[in-house]
């Protein structure tokens, strides 16, 4: 490789390294924003913007105070919370504990009136349990299931009582009781699912499915069974397992009140992830508000879509356009390192080559070096072949240019640079013909000493 080509390659590698570095640094500043439509997981919901406020209301603070003074447990019209009275009564003991139960869907002003009833040690709005400076809510799937499927607040109520009275927190009670659905119960559900893919039970508040959210969550389609809040204390019909046995490969979403569960492909890893993330994020809002089931189901399906985009369970991921930068980005640091390494190697070779040029070392002046290199070129011409001839021709050309520059009286520095280029070409020839004695530094020292 000639000196000019080597220099061109060296600086090209440096320019490529700089370009790769700039691209990599700019890419680090990029951010990706993914939208899942109206999913509450990606957008804040101001109070009253999603149909969560009901028509229920509460009396004045004075009226509620009088009611609490007359009865230890006051249930205002529309209240839905239920609990195990035997266990709660045992936890209260001989204390004069007052419990005020209000309906869900109250606005902030009405909830504030409930909080202002100071004689009520425990206040329950919807299924949100609070008392004093504390609030209590479930933190696992069985607790959420009982709370949102049957409005059962036994666990949070017992936890709050123990906290207020500095007593040990009791262990969680039994999970909901389940039973096999009867043939008359299951038959209309199966018929509706096979005909339309959905079944809405009597008393449910789902006018229609959130179609866009359903398609995003389950592109291959799914069955939906929507039921109202189930009676407290009674075994629930286990539609999920029964329907899954009929169609094992069919994704199935079953909704009891505000509790949603999934059965079908990938359920072992996906169902708990989707339910835990959804109720951990929205359990507080679902407890104190009265969302329509359509909104709750839409938010759950949006959460499923989020989980699917994260690739956390074995279902096909939504389409993602090809991004060349995303694919090439991991390779950019290696390309940068290779360019820098090439630049360093060529720079070292250039420095070494310049360091052994006979024009810069050895005795004698410019005329002597010109004569010595010319004699060397003649001797090498007898040894070259097709592979080394081009370097010899370039060296002879540099010698001719140096002689012309010397004869024309050009600056000595210019002549020495031409001689250095000629020496470098002749050095390549000597190495190609395997004659160490004909390398310019060795030959000139022997000739000029």
Secondary structure, 3 states (H helix, E strand, C coil): CCHHHHHHHHHHHHHHHHHHHHHHHHHHCCCCCCCCCCCCCCCCCCCCCCCCCCCCCCCCHHHHHHHHHHCCEEECCCCCCECCHHHHHHHHCCCCCCEEEECCCCCHHHHHHHHCCCCCCEEEECCEEEECCEEECCCCHHHHHHHHHHCECHHHHHHHHHHHCCCCCCCCCCCCCEECCCHHHHHHHHHHHHHHCEEECCCCCCCCCCHHHHHHHCCCCCEEEEECCCCCCCCEECHHHHHHHHCCCCCEEEEECCEEEEECCCHHHHHHHHHHHHHHHHHHHHHHCCCCHHHHHHHHHHHHHHHHHHCCCCCCCCCCCCCHHHHHHHHHHHHHHHHHHHHHHHHHHHHHHHHCCCCCCCCCCHHHHHHHHHHHHHHHHCCCCCCCHHHHHHHHHHHHHHHHHHHCCCCHHHHHHHHHHHHHHHHHHHHHCCCHHHCHHHHHHHHHC
